[in-house]
């Protein structure tokens, strides 16, 4: 089925784009920006950058949840 192959390829490309944007830019980018001043020779593809990036976004989400709970009664 050529249509199924086209749809499969399109979905795979779109999924890869989303993963690249989320993982590379948001997680690794934030981690690298935080780690770089502390460790000038930090590897942008290293595990430390990923862990710090995930911790940063977990902190942002936690802050947003607590701020929302503080503002909304009940």
Protein Blocks (a to p, Z undefined) as FASTA:
>chain_A
ZZlmmmmmmmmmmmmmmmmmmmmmmmmmmmmmmmmmmmmmbcfkbmklmmmmmmmmmmmm
mmmmmmmmmmpgZZ
